[in-house]
């Protein structure tokens, strides 16, 4: 028996657990509070996509099939039933040799999702057989998903369930109505698995972490089962959805399902709820809604402070079926596939956002507003602990925006410890990401970053208070790409006051970035006004008029009218179709007009605008306080004599072997000896930080003309193999 059961309700990701319950379990371990966690989503998916599951799906579906595609899938049902277990094993990494059979054709039954293959066959040459097979298997699963949605359960989606019911549900009425209908097909599978687990674990408190609208309905449906069959068990909800959407909760019907709804950081609120089982008279709560005297009340009467990030422990992924997650590849693009392919241990470098100014962001809420970084050594301790615990050395830092200075220290610590990891994170494209910092990050195992380019218009970037320019973004993405780090850009259209011309010009900027190869992946989002962002709180400053509704349940996305009167929705298809092609390296020569079936103005952006941004010469001014680090190996050396016009002098040849090349430089003997000794001092294995000014001072004790030496062709050669200015 465990005191707490922590649940992520269906559905989030197929390839890796959503980390909230692992974070909470890691914290509860530090308080000796017993808990068990489950990702109900992956368990339901594996139940559906199995031989037994598909037999049931095809037996349940209607005899009348509304399209020829669905008729084809039904006609091929035995092929699906026969192949499904082998395909799932392959996507779980258990049967890699099946890739050859999948790729050879005539193994997987094919329906409409495979029609796009002709357009994408060229991409597989760069992806390899395993990835091609994963992509084909993903299309196979998507065909089955189409069938389930059309014939069995219209609310199904691989990473969401009944999402429509959770989106901007200002009133609880529609969700409440659905919860009083008979359970759906997917509900029945979900509830059967949950019932069995509740019987095994016998928890006193079940905590549902609800990150997204697509998890909300299932959380309520599960809580309903608990209240019906396990009435003594208490239920609580927390996570991203309540943190942003349920801050104005008033509807008491919610508490027919949940005893508690907590906001913001969950560690202390859950600890207080758990401790109330030991001390029933305890009436201390942290940011918690509950029902008292038949009224919804919000209690925040605990004087205890929230825990610092250094105190919350290492995430604990035990109990989760880590070997059963499914790696899928939806798009034949190596960067884009990171979100769905491979199992990632998730960590956070810093709580909140160090920038915290973007006007579309929920900067008034604690999860953004309260910035607290974690010490680099502690972060790398947690990475090593998680690698031992899970057997996986891939990490996704799920920060709002990882701080460049902390990324630098984490990279240095990884290199000092000589550990092998792969990691990626979200950043702001700010000028701190120099070529040298990018090279350091790559050396430590950073494989990719994602960041917000948003509107690709300097006027709008200033209005957003993004703190970057398009030129700066181009230079940073170039630095990242040249170091071997892939880059994904979040793109936005429909921001308040955005004109049609600015949308077209933004697309042209994006086209140029992809054509130059300094962006590898992207995604267009239409601007959404949220209640806790500056735009939502002060709409008059941004030229928008909100549509006011009475709020008794969820309050985040706000419908609005933009005073420009532009219908931004019509740009959605053209923007996304063009980006899809750019991500596959084609169609750069198309006129922008070809992506739209309505008239658009010609772009005002020069065709070489991004190239001109990249041609600006770098300054040779190095800050005296800059850290100088050598991350390469110790060079070997050879003494030789150089003669010229009857004179001779002793020289030293330093030979550097990097992973990809051998570099030789020749220096006067004394300078060569000095430089070799200095490389030892600034080596990554050293425990002291040496600054540019300290190196300059030391050089000038022995020689003259430091700048001529430091910026010489010989020393410059070493910058590409590990002599870094940070």
C-alpha positions as CSV (number, residue, x, y, z in Angstrom):
1,X,0.0,0.0,0.0
2,X,1.2,3.5,-0.9
3,X,0.0,6.8,0.6
4,X,-0.1,8.5,-2.8
5,X,-0.9,7.5,-6.4
6,X,0.4,10.0,-9.0
7,X,-1.2,9.8,-12.4
8,X,-0.7,11.5,-15.8
9,X,-4.1,10.9,-17.5
10,X,-4.4,10.1,-21.2
11,X,-2.8,11.4,-23.4
12,X,0.6,13.2,-23.6
13,X,3.6,11.8,-25.5
14,X,4.1,8.3,-26.9
15,X,7.9,8.3,-26.7
16,X,8.7,9.5,-23.2
17,X,6.8,10.1,-19.9
18,X,5.6,13.6,-19.1
19,X,7.9,14.5,-16.2
20,X,5.5,16.1,-13.6
21,X,4.8,12.9,-11.6
22,X,8.5,11.9,-11.7
23,X,9.4,15.4,-10.3
24,X,6.8,15.0,-7.5
25,X,7.9,11.4,-6.7
26,X,11.5,12.5,-6.5
27,X,10.5,15.3,-4.0
28,X,8.3,13.0,-2.0
29,X,11.2,10.6,-1.6
30,X,13.1,13.3,0.2
31,X,10.2,13.5,2.7
32,X,9.9,9.7,3.1
33,X,6.4,9.9,1.7
34,X,5.6,6.7,-0.1
35,X,4.1,7.1,-3.6
36,X,3.5,5.2,-6.8
37,X,3.2,6.8,-10.3
38,X,1.7,5.8,-13.6
39,X,1.4,7.2,-17.1
40,X,-2.2,6.0,-17.8
41,X,-1.8,7.3,-21.4
42,X,0.9,4.9,-22.5
43,X,-0.9,2.0,-20.8
44,X,-4.1,2.8,-22.7
45,X,-2.3,3.2,-26.0
46,X,-0.6,-0.2,-25.6
47,X,-3.9,-1.8,-24.8
48,X,-5.6,-0.3,-27.9
49,X,-2.7,-1.0,-30.3
50,X,-2.3,-4.7,-29.7
51,X,-3.7,-7.8,-31.4
52,X,-6.5,-8.1,-28.8
53,X,-7.1,-4.3,-28.9
54,X,-7.5,-4.2,-32.7
55,X,-9.7,-7.3,-32.7
56,X,-12.0,-5.4,-30.3
57,X,-11.8,-2.1,-32.3
58,X,-12.8,-3.8,-35.6
59,X,-15.6,-5.7,-33.8
60,X,-16.9,-2.5,-32.2
61,X,-16.9,-0.3,-35.3
62,X,-20.0,0.4,-37.4
63,X,-21.0,-1.8,-40.3
64,X,-21.6,1.4,-42.3
65,X,-18.3,3.0,-43.2
66,X,-18.5,6.6,-44.5
67,X,-15.5,6.6,-46.8
68,X,-13.6,4.3,-49.2
69,X,-10.5,4.8,-47.1
70,X,-12.2,3.4,-44.0
71,X,-13.6,0.6,-46.1
72,X,-10.1,-0.2,-47.2
73,X,-8.8,-0.3,-43.6
74,X,-11.7,-2.5,-42.5
75,X,-11.0,-4.9,-45.4
76,X,-7.4,-5.1,-44.3
77,X,-8.2,-5.7,-40.7
78,X,-6.6,-9.1,-40.6
79,X,-3.3,-7.6,-41.9
80,X,-3.5,-5.0,-39.2
81,X,-4.3,-7.5,-36.4
82,X,-1.4,-9.8,-37.7
83,X,1.2,-7.0,-37.8
84,X,0.4,-4.7,-34.9
85,X,2.4,-6.5,-32.1
86,X,5.5,-6.7,-34.2
87,X,5.2,-3.0,-35.2
88,X,4.8,-1.9,-31.6
89,X,7.8,-4.0,-30.5
90,X,9.8,-2.4,-33.3
91,X,8.8,1.1,-32.2
92,X,9.8,0.2,-28.6
93,X,13.3,-0.6,-29.9
94,X,12.9,-4.4,-29.3
95,X,12.9,-5.7,-32.8
96,X,15.3,-3.5,-35.0
97,X,15.7,-6.1,-37.8
98,X,12.0,-5.6,-38.7
99,X,13.1,-2.3,-40.3
100,X,14.2,-4.1,-43.4
101,X,10.8,-5.9,-43.8
102,X,8.9,-2.6,-43.2
103,X,11.0,-0.7,-45.7
104,X,10.8,-3.5,-48.4
105,X,7.1,-2.9,-48.8
106,X,4.1,-5.3,-48.8
107,X,4.5,-5.8,-45.1
108,X,2.4,-3.0,-43.6
109,X,-1.1,-2.5,-44.8
110,X,-1.4,1.0,-46.3
111,X,-4.3,3.5,-46.4
112,X,-4.6,7.2,-47.0
113,X,-1.7,8.4,-44.8
114,X,0.7,6.7,-47.1
115,X,-0.4,8.9,-50.1
116,X,2.1,11.6,-48.9
117,X,5.0,9.2,-49.3
118,X,5.7,10.1,-53.0
119,X,6.4,13.7,-51.9
120,X,8.8,12.6,-49.2
121,X,10.7,9.7,-50.6
122,X,13.8,11.9,-51.1
123,X,14.1,12.6,-47.4
124,X,14.7,9.0,-46.4
125,X,18.1,9.0,-48.0
126,X,19.4,11.2,-45.3
127,X,17.5,9.5,-42.5
128,X,18.6,5.9,-42.8
129,X,16.6,2.6,-42.7
130,X,15.6,2.6,-39.1
131,X,14.2,6.1,-39.3
132,X,12.5,5.3,-42.6
133,X,10.9,2.3,-41.0
134,X,9.8,4.3,-38.0
135,X,8.2,6.8,-40.3
136,X,6.3,4.2,-42.2
137,X,5.2,2.5,-39.0
138,X,4.0,5.9,-37.8
139,X,1.9,6.4,-40.9
140,X,0.4,2.9,-40.3
141,X,-0.6,3.9,-36.7
142,X,-2.0,7.2,-38.0
143,X,-4.2,5.2,-40.5
144,X,-5.5,3.2,-37.5
145,X,-6.0,6.4,-35.6
146,X,-8.1,7.8,-38.4
147,X,-10.3,4.7,-38.3
148,X,-10.8,4.9,-34.5
149,X,-11.8,8.6,-34.7
150,X,-14.2,8.0,-37.5
151,X,-15.7,4.7,-36.4
152,X,-15.2,4.1,-32.7
153,X,-14.4,7.3,-30.6
154,X,-14.3,10.7,-32.2
155,X,-12.4,12.2,-29.2
156,X,-9.3,10.0,-29.7
157,X,-5.9,11.5,-30.5
158,X,-2.3,10.1,-29.8
159,X,-1.3,13.0,-27.6
160,X,-4.7,14.3,-26.5
161,X,-8.2,13.1,-25.6
162,X,-11.4,15.1,-25.9
163,X,-9.2,18.3,-26.1
164,X,-12.1,20.4,-27.4
165,X,-13.9,20.0,-24.0
166,X,-10.9,21.5,-22.1
167,X,-10.1,24.4,-24.5
168,X,-11.3,27.7,-23.1
169,X,-14.1,26.1,-21.2
170,X,-15.3,29.3,-19.3
171,X,-18.3,27.2,-18.1
172,X,-18.2,23.6,-16.7
173,X,-21.5,22.8,-18.3
174,X,-20.4,21.0,-21.5
175,X,-17.7,18.9,-19.7
176,X,-20.2,18.1,-16.9
177,X,-22.8,17.0,-19.4
178,X,-20.3,14.6,-21.1
179,X,-19.2,13.2,-17.8
180,X,-22.8,12.2,-17.1
181,X,-23.0,10.3,-20.4
182,X,-22.0,6.6,-20.6
183,X,-18.3,6.1,-20.8
184,X,-16.8,6.1,-24.3
185,X,-14.8,3.1,-25.7
186,X,-11.5,4.7,-24.7
187,X,-12.9,5.6,-21.3
188,X,-13.8,1.9,-20.6
189,X,-10.2,0.9,-21.4
190,X,-8.8,3.7,-19.2
191,X,-11.1,3.0,-16.3
192,X,-10.4,-0.8,-16.3
193,X,-6.7,-0.2,-16.1
194,X,-7.1,2.4,-13.3
195,X,-9.5,0.2,-11.3
196,X,-7.0,-2.6,-11.3
197,X,-4.2,-0.3,-10.2
198,X,-6.3,1.3,-7.4
199,X,-7.1,-2.2,-6.1
200,X,-3.4,-3.1,-6.1
201,X,-2.0,0.2,-4.6
202,X,-4.8,1.1,-2.2
203,X,-3.8,4.8,-2.0
204,X,-5.2,7.3,0.4
205,X,-4.8,10.2,-2.1
206,X,-4.7,10.1,-5.9
207,X,-3.1,13.1,-7.5
208,X,-3.7,13.8,-11.2
209,X,-1.2,16.0,-13.0
210,X,-3.1,17.7,-15.9
211,X,-0.6,19.5,-18.2
212,X,-2.9,20.2,-21.2
213,X,-6.5,20.6,-22.2
214,X,-6.3,17.2,-23.9
215,X,-5.8,15.5,-20.4
216,X,-8.6,17.3,-18.6
217,X,-11.7,15.1,-19.6
218,X,-9.8,11.9,-18.7
219,X,-8.7,13.3,-15.4
220,X,-12.4,14.0,-14.5
221,X,-13.6,10.7,-15.8
222,X,-10.9,8.9,-13.7
223,X,-11.8,10.9,-10.6
224,X,-15.5,10.0,-11.2
225,X,-14.6,6.3,-11.0
226,X,-12.7,6.8,-7.7
227,X,-15.6,8.7,-6.2
228,X,-18.0,5.9,-7.2
229,X,-16.0,2.8,-6.3
230,X,-13.4,4.1,-3.8
231,X,-15.3,6.8,-1.9
232,X,-12.8,6.9,1.0
233,X,-9.9,7.9,-1.4
234,X,-9.2,11.6,-1.8
235,X,-8.5,13.1,-5.2
236,X,-6.4,16.1,-6.2
237,X,-5.6,17.9,-9.5
238,X,-2.6,20.0,-10.3
239,X,-0.3,20.7,-13.2
240,X,-0.1,23.1,-16.1
241,X,-3.8,23.2,-16.9
242,X,-5.1,24.3,-13.5
243,X,-2.1,26.5,-13.0
244,X,-3.1,28.6,-16.0
245,X,-6.8,27.9,-16.5
246,X,-8.5,27.3,-13.1
247,X,-7.3,30.3,-11.1
248,X,-10.8,31.8,-11.1
249,X,-12.6,28.6,-10.3
250,X,-16.1,29.0,-8.9
251,X,-18.2,26.0,-10.0
252,X,-18.8,23.7,-7.0
253,X,-19.8,20.8,-9.3
254,X,-16.0,20.4,-9.9
255,X,-15.7,19.1,-6.4
256,X,-18.1,16.2,-7.1
257,X,-14.9,14.8,-8.7
258,X,-12.0,16.4,-6.9
259,X,-11.4,17.1,-3.3
260,X,-8.5,19.5,-3.9
261,X,-7.2,21.6,-6.8
262,X,-3.7,23.0,-6.3
263,X,-2.0,25.8,-8.2
264,X,1.6,26.5,-9.2
265,X,4.6,24.5,-7.8
266,X,3.1,21.2,-6.5
267,X,5.7,20.1,-4.0
268,X,4.5,21.9,-0.8
269,X,0.7,21.7,-1.6
270,X,1.0,17.9,-2.0
271,X,3.2,17.5,1.1
272,X,0.6,19.3,3.2
273,X,-2.2,17.2,1.7
274,X,-0.3,14.0,2.4
275,X,0.6,15.1,6.0
276,X,-3.1,15.7,6.7
277,X,-3.5,11.9,6.7
278,X,-1.1,11.7,9.6
279,X,-2.7,14.7,11.4
280,X,-6.4,14.8,10.4
281,X,-6.9,18.0,12.4
282,X,-4.3,19.8,10.2
283,X,-6.0,22.6,8.3
284,X,-3.0,24.0,6.5
285,X,-3.0,24.4,2.7
286,X,-0.9,26.0,0.1
287,X,-2.6,27.5,-3.0
288,X,-5.5,25.0,-2.8
289,X,-9.1,25.1,-3.9
290,X,-11.6,23.0,-1.9
291,X,-15.3,22.8,-1.0
292,X,-16.1,24.1,2.5
293,X,-19.7,24.5,3.8
294,X,-20.8,23.8,0.2
295,X,-18.9,26.7,-1.1
296,X,-15.7,26.8,-3.2
297,X,-12.9,28.3,-1.1
298,X,-9.2,29.1,-1.9
299,X,-6.9,28.4,1.0
300,X,-3.3,29.6,1.2
301,X,-2.9,29.6,5.0
302,X,0.4,27.7,5.4
303,X,3.2,29.9,6.4
304,X,5.7,27.5,5.0
305,X,7.7,28.8,2.0
306,X,7.9,26.8,-1.2
307,X,11.0,24.6,-1.6
308,X,14.0,25.9,-3.4
309,X,15.0,24.0,-6.6
310,X,18.1,22.6,-4.8
311,X,15.8,21.0,-2.2
312,X,13.3,19.2,-4.4
313,X,15.4,16.1,-5.1
314,X,16.1,14.3,-8.4
315,X,13.2,13.2,-10.5
316,X,12.3,9.5,-9.9
317,X,11.1,7.6,-13.0
318,X,10.6,4.3,-11.2
319,X,7.2,2.5,-11.6
320,X,6.9,3.9,-15.1
321,X,7.2,1.4,-18.0
322,X,10.3,3.1,-19.5
323,X,10.9,0.2,-21.9
324,X,7.4,0.4,-23.4
325,X,7.3,3.9,-24.8
326,X,6.9,4.2,-28.6
327,X,9.3,6.2,-30.7
328,X,7.5,7.6,-33.8
329,X,8.6,9.9,-36.6
330,X,5.8,11.9,-38.0
331,X,7.9,14.1,-40.4
332,X,11.1,13.1,-42.1
333,X,13.1,15.9,-40.4
334,X,15.8,15.0,-37.9
335,X,15.1,18.1,-35.6
336,X,11.4,17.8,-35.7
337,X,11.5,14.1,-34.7
338,X,13.1,14.9,-31.3
339,X,9.7,15.5,-29.8
340,X,8.4,12.1,-30.7
341,X,11.5,9.8,-31.2
342,X,13.6,8.5,-28.4
343,X,13.3,8.4,-24.6
344,X,14.4,11.6,-22.8
345,X,15.0,12.1,-19.2
346,X,13.5,15.5,-18.4
347,X,15.1,18.1,-16.1
348,X,14.9,21.8,-15.5
349,X,17.9,24.1,-15.4
350,X,16.0,27.0,-13.9
351,X,12.5,27.6,-12.5
352,X,10.8,30.4,-14.3
353,X,12.2,32.6,-17.1
354,X,15.2,34.8,-16.7
355,X,13.8,37.2,-19.4
356,X,10.2,37.3,-18.3
357,X,9.1,40.2,-20.6
358,X,7.4,38.7,-23.7
359,X,3.9,40.3,-24.0
360,X,2.2,37.1,-25.3
361,X,3.5,35.0,-22.3
362,X,1.9,34.3,-18.9
363,X,4.6,36.4,-17.2
364,X,2.3,37.3,-14.3
365,X,2.2,33.7,-13.1
366,X,4.7,32.1,-10.8
367,X,5.8,29.4,-13.2
368,X,7.3,32.2,-15.4
369,X,7.7,35.1,-12.9
370,X,9.7,33.4,-10.2
371,X,13.2,32.8,-11.6
372,X,15.5,30.5,-9.7
373,X,18.4,28.7,-11.4
374,X,19.9,25.5,-10.2
375,X,23.7,25.2,-9.5
376,X,25.5,23.5,-12.5
377,X,27.2,20.9,-10.3
378,X,23.8,19.8,-8.7
379,X,22.3,19.6,-12.2
380,X,25.0,17.3,-13.5
381,X,24.8,15.3,-10.3
382,X,21.1,14.8,-11.2
383,X,22.0,13.9,-14.7
384,X,24.4,11.2,-13.5
385,X,21.8,9.9,-11.0
386,X,19.1,9.7,-13.7
387,X,21.4,7.9,-16.1
388,X,22.1,5.3,-13.5
389,X,18.4,5.0,-12.6
390,X,16.9,4.8,-16.1
391,X,19.8,3.5,-18.2
392,X,19.2,6.4,-20.6
393,X,21.7,9.3,-21.1
394,X,19.5,11.6,-23.2
395,X,18.2,14.7,-21.5
396,X,15.6,17.3,-22.5
397,X,15.8,20.4,-20.3
398,X,12.2,21.6,-20.3
399,X,12.9,25.3,-19.4
400,X,10.9,28.2,-20.6
401,X,14.2,29.6,-21.7
402,X,17.5,28.1,-20.5
403,X,19.9,30.8,-19.3
404,X,23.1,30.9,-21.5
405,X,25.4,31.4,-18.5
406,X,24.1,28.4,-16.8
407,X,24.2,26.3,-20.0
408,X,27.9,27.3,-20.2
409,X,28.6,26.1,-16.6
410,X,26.6,22.9,-17.2
411,X,28.6,22.2,-20.4
412,X,31.9,22.8,-18.6
413,X,30.9,20.5,-15.7
414,X,29.9,17.7,-18.1
415,X,33.2,18.0,-19.9
416,X,35.2,18.1,-16.6
417,X,33.5,14.9,-15.4
418,X,34.1,13.2,-18.8
419,X,30.5,11.9,-19.0
420,X,28.7,11.1,-22.3
421,X,25.3,12.6,-22.6
422,X,23.0,14.0,-25.3
423,X,20.8,17.0,-24.4
424,X,18.6,19.7,-25.9
425,X,16.6,22.6,-24.5
426,X,14.6,25.8,-25.3
427,X,16.5,29.1,-25.5
428,X,16.1,32.8,-26.5
429,X,18.1,33.6,-29.6
430,X,20.2,36.2,-27.8
431,X,23.7,37.4,-28.6
432,X,25.3,35.5,-25.7
433,X,25.3,32.4,-28.0
434,X,28.6,33.2,-29.7
435,X,30.3,30.8,-32.0
436,X,32.6,29.7,-29.1
437,X,29.8,29.1,-26.6
438,X,27.9,27.0,-29.3
439,X,31.1,25.0,-29.8
440,X,31.4,24.3,-26.1
441,X,27.7,23.3,-25.9
442,X,28.1,20.9,-28.8
443,X,31.2,19.4,-27.2
444,X,29.3,18.7,-24.0
445,X,26.6,16.8,-25.9
446,X,24.0,19.5,-26.9
447,X,22.4,18.2,-30.1
448,X,19.6,20.7,-30.6
449,X,17.8,23.8,-29.3
450,X,14.4,25.3,-29.9
451,X,13.6,29.0,-29.6
452,X,11.1,31.7,-30.4
453,X,11.7,33.7,-33.6
454,X,8.0,34.5,-33.4
455,X,7.0,37.1,-36.0
456,X,10.3,37.7,-37.8
457,X,9.6,41.4,-37.9
458,X,11.7,43.9,-35.9
459,X,8.7,46.2,-35.3
460,X,6.7,43.3,-33.9
461,X,9.6,41.8,-32.0
462,X,10.0,45.1,-30.2
463,X,6.2,45.2,-29.5
464,X,6.4,41.7,-28.1
465,X,9.5,42.8,-26.0
466,X,11.3,39.7,-27.2
467,X,14.7,41.4,-26.7
468,X,16.1,40.2,-30.1
469,X,16.2,41.3,-33.7
470,X,15.9,39.2,-36.9
471,X,19.6,40.0,-37.6
472,X,20.6,38.7,-34.1
473,X,18.5,35.5,-34.6
474,X,20.2,34.9,-38.0
475,X,23.6,35.2,-36.4
476,X,22.8,33.0,-33.5
477,X,21.2,30.3,-35.6
478,X,24.3,30.4,-37.9
479,X,26.5,29.9,-34.8
480,X,24.5,27.0,-33.6
481,X,24.2,25.3,-37.0
482,X,27.9,25.7,-37.8
483,X,28.8,24.0,-34.4
484,X,26.6,21.1,-35.3
485,X,23.5,21.9,-33.1
486,X,20.1,21.7,-34.8
487,X,17.7,24.6,-34.5
488,X,13.9,24.6,-34.3
489,X,12.1,28.0,-34.4
490,X,8.7,28.7,-33.0
491,X,6.9,31.1,-35.4
492,X,3.9,33.2,-34.8
493,X,1.3,35.0,-37.0
494,X,-1.7,37.1,-36.2
495,X,-0.1,39.1,-33.4
496,X,-2.1,42.2,-32.6
497,X,-1.6,45.0,-35.1
498,X,0.3,42.6,-37.5
499,X,-0.4,43.6,-41.1
500,X,-0.7,41.4,-44.1
501,X,2.6,42.9,-45.4
502,X,4.3,41.9,-42.2
503,X,3.0,38.3,-42.4
504,X,4.3,38.0,-46.0
505,X,7.7,39.6,-45.0
506,X,7.9,37.3,-42.0
507,X,7.5,34.2,-44.3
508,X,10.2,35.6,-46.6
509,X,12.6,35.9,-43.7
510,X,11.8,32.3,-42.7
511,X,12.3,31.1,-46.3
512,X,15.8,32.7,-46.4
513,X,16.8,31.2,-43.0
514,X,15.9,27.7,-44.2
515,X,17.4,28.2,-47.7
516,X,20.7,29.1,-46.0
517,X,20.5,26.0,-43.9
518,X,20.7,27.9,-40.5
519,X,17.2,26.8,-39.5
520,X,16.4,23.1,-39.6
521,X,12.8,23.0,-38.3
522,X,9.9,25.2,-37.3
523,X,6.3,25.5,-36.4
524,X,3.7,28.2,-37.1
525,X,1.4,29.1,-34.2
526,X,-1.5,31.5,-34.6
527,X,-1.4,34.1,-31.8
528,X,-3.6,33.3,-28.8
529,X,-4.5,35.9,-26.2
530,X,-4.2,34.5,-22.7
531,X,-5.6,36.0,-19.5
532,X,-2.3,36.2,-17.7
533,X,-0.2,37.8,-20.4
534,X,0.3,41.6,-20.8
535,X,-1.8,41.5,-23.9
536,X,-4.6,39.8,-22.0
537,X,-4.3,42.1,-19.0
538,X,-4.0,45.3,-20.9
539,X,-5.7,44.7,-24.3
540,X,-6.2,48.3,-25.1
541,X,-2.4,48.9,-25.3
542,X,-2.3,46.3,-28.1
543,X,-5.3,47.4,-30.2
544,X,-7.5,44.4,-29.4
545,X,-11.0,44.1,-27.9
546,X,-11.6,41.0,-25.7
547,X,-14.9,39.2,-25.8
548,X,-16.0,39.1,-22.2
549,X,-17.6,35.9,-20.8
550,X,-18.6,35.0,-17.2
551,X,-15.9,32.8,-15.8
552,X,-16.9,30.0,-13.5
553,X,-14.5,27.3,-14.7
554,X,-11.5,27.7,-17.0
555,X,-10.0,31.1,-17.9
556,X,-7.0,31.4,-20.1
557,X,-7.5,31.7,-23.9
558,X,-9.6,34.8,-24.6
559,X,-11.4,35.4,-27.8
560,X,-10.8,38.9,-29.2
561,X,-11.2,41.2,-32.1
562,X,-8.1,42.8,-33.6
563,X,-8.8,46.4,-34.6
564,X,-7.0,45.9,-37.9
565,X,-9.9,43.7,-39.0
566,X,-7.6,41.2,-40.7
567,X,-8.6,37.6,-40.9
568,X,-5.4,35.9,-40.0
569,X,-6.9,32.4,-40.1
570,X,-6.7,32.4,-43.9
571,X,-2.9,32.4,-43.8
572,X,-2.7,29.2,-41.7
573,X,-2.6,26.7,-44.5
574,X,-0.2,28.5,-46.8
575,X,2.3,29.3,-44.0
576,X,2.3,25.6,-42.8
577,X,2.5,24.1,-46.3
578,X,5.4,26.3,-47.2
579,X,7.2,25.5,-44.0
580,X,6.6,21.8,-44.5
581,X,8.4,22.0,-47.8
582,X,11.2,24.3,-46.5
583,X,11.9,21.7,-43.7
584,X,12.5,19.1,-46.5
585,X,14.9,21.4,-48.3
586,X,12.7,22.2,-51.3
587,X,10.6,24.9,-53.0
588,X,12.8,27.8,-52.1
589,X,12.5,29.1,-55.6
590,X,8.7,29.4,-55.4
591,X,7.1,32.8,-55.4
592,X,5.4,33.3,-52.0
593,X,2.1,33.9,-53.8
594,X,2.1,30.2,-54.9
595,X,1.5,29.1,-51.3
596,X,-1.8,31.0,-51.0
597,X,-5.1,30.8,-53.0
598,X,-5.8,34.5,-52.5
599,X,-3.9,37.6,-53.5
600,X,-1.0,38.7,-51.2
601,X,1.4,41.7,-51.6
602,X,4.9,41.1,-52.8
603,X,7.5,40.9,-50.0
604,X,9.5,44.1,-49.2
605,X,12.4,42.1,-47.9
606,X,15.6,42.0,-50.0
607,X,16.4,38.5,-51.3
608,X,19.8,38.7,-49.7
609,X,18.7,40.2,-46.4
610,X,19.7,37.3,-44.2
611,X,23.0,36.9,-46.0
612,X,23.8,40.5,-45.3
613,X,23.0,40.0,-41.6
614,X,25.6,37.2,-41.6
615,X,28.3,39.1,-43.4
616,X,28.9,41.6,-40.6
617,X,32.4,41.3,-39.4
618,X,33.1,40.0,-35.9
619,X,34.9,42.3,-33.6
620,X,38.3,41.3,-32.3
621,X,37.6,43.0,-29.0
622,X,37.7,40.5,-26.2
623,X,36.4,41.4,-22.8
624,X,39.1,41.4,-20.2
625,X,36.9,39.3,-17.9
626,X,36.1,36.7,-20.6
627,X,36.9,33.1,-19.6
628,X,39.4,31.3,-21.9
629,X,39.0,27.6,-22.0
630,X,40.8,24.8,-23.8
631,X,38.6,21.7,-24.3
632,X,41.0,19.9,-26.7
633,X,43.6,17.2,-25.9
634,X,47.2,18.0,-24.8
635,X,49.4,18.6,-27.9
636,X,52.5,16.7,-28.7
637,X,55.6,18.8,-29.7
638,X,58.6,18.6,-31.8
639,X,61.6,20.9,-31.7
640,X,63.2,22.1,-34.9
641,X,65.5,24.8,-36.2
642,X,64.3,27.4,-38.7
643,X,66.8,29.2,-40.9
644,X,66.4,32.4,-43.0
645,X,69.0,34.6,-44.6
646,X,71.9,33.1,-42.6
647,X,70.0,33.3,-39.3
648,X,68.6,30.4,-37.4
649,X,66.4,30.1,-34.3
650,X,64.8,27.3,-32.4
651,X,61.1,26.6,-33.0
652,X,58.5,24.2,-31.6
653,X,55.9,22.4,-33.6
654,X,52.7,21.7,-31.6
655,X,50.6,18.9,-33.0
656,X,46.9,18.8,-32.0
657,X,44.7,15.7,-32.7
658,X,41.0,16.5,-32.5
659,X,38.3,13.9,-33.2
660,X,38.0,14.9,-36.8
661,X,41.4,16.5,-37.9
662,X,45.0,17.0,-37.0
663,X,46.2,20.6,-36.7
664,X,49.9,21.7,-36.5
665,X,51.2,25.1,-35.6
666,X,54.7,26.3,-35.3
667,X,55.9,28.9,-32.7
668,X,59.2,30.3,-31.5
669,X,60.5,27.9,-28.9
670,X,60.0,30.1,-25.8
671,X,56.5,31.2,-26.9
672,X,55.6,27.6,-27.8
673,X,56.7,26.4,-24.3
674,X,54.7,29.2,-22.7
675,X,51.7,28.5,-24.8
676,X,51.8,24.7,-24.0
677,X,52.0,25.5,-20.2
678,X,49.1,28.0,-20.6
679,X,47.0,25.4,-22.4
680,X,47.5,23.1,-19.3
681,X,46.2,26.0,-17.0
682,X,43.2,26.7,-19.1
683,X,42.4,23.1,-19.8
684,X,38.8,21.9,-19.1
685,X,40.3,19.5,-16.5
686,X,41.7,22.4,-14.4
687,X,39.7,23.7,-11.5
688,X,40.6,27.3,-11.9
689,X,39.1,29.9,-14.2
690,X,41.6,31.9,-16.3
691,X,40.4,35.2,-17.8
692,X,41.6,36.9,-21.0
693,X,43.3,39.7,-18.9
694,X,45.2,37.1,-16.8
695,X,46.5,35.4,-19.9
696,X,47.5,38.8,-21.4
697,X,49.3,39.8,-18.2
698,X,51.2,36.5,-18.0
699,X,52.3,36.7,-21.6
700,X,53.5,40.3,-21.2
701,X,55.8,39.2,-18.3
702,X,57.8,37.4,-20.9
703,X,57.1,38.8,-24.4
704,X,55.7,41.8,-26.3
705,X,52.8,42.3,-28.7
706,X,50.2,40.0,-27.1
707,X,47.4,41.0,-29.5
708,X,49.6,40.1,-32.5
709,X,50.2,36.7,-30.9
710,X,46.7,36.0,-29.7
711,X,44.9,37.0,-32.9
712,X,47.6,35.5,-35.2
713,X,46.7,32.9,-37.9
714,X,48.4,30.2,-35.9
715,X,46.4,30.7,-32.7
716,X,43.2,31.3,-34.7
717,X,43.6,27.9,-36.2
718,X,43.0,26.4,-32.8
719,X,39.6,28.1,-32.2
720,X,37.8,25.5,-34.3
721,X,39.2,22.6,-32.3
722,X,38.6,23.9,-28.8
723,X,40.3,27.2,-27.8
724,X,37.3,29.0,-26.6
725,X,36.5,32.5,-25.4
726,X,33.4,32.4,-23.1
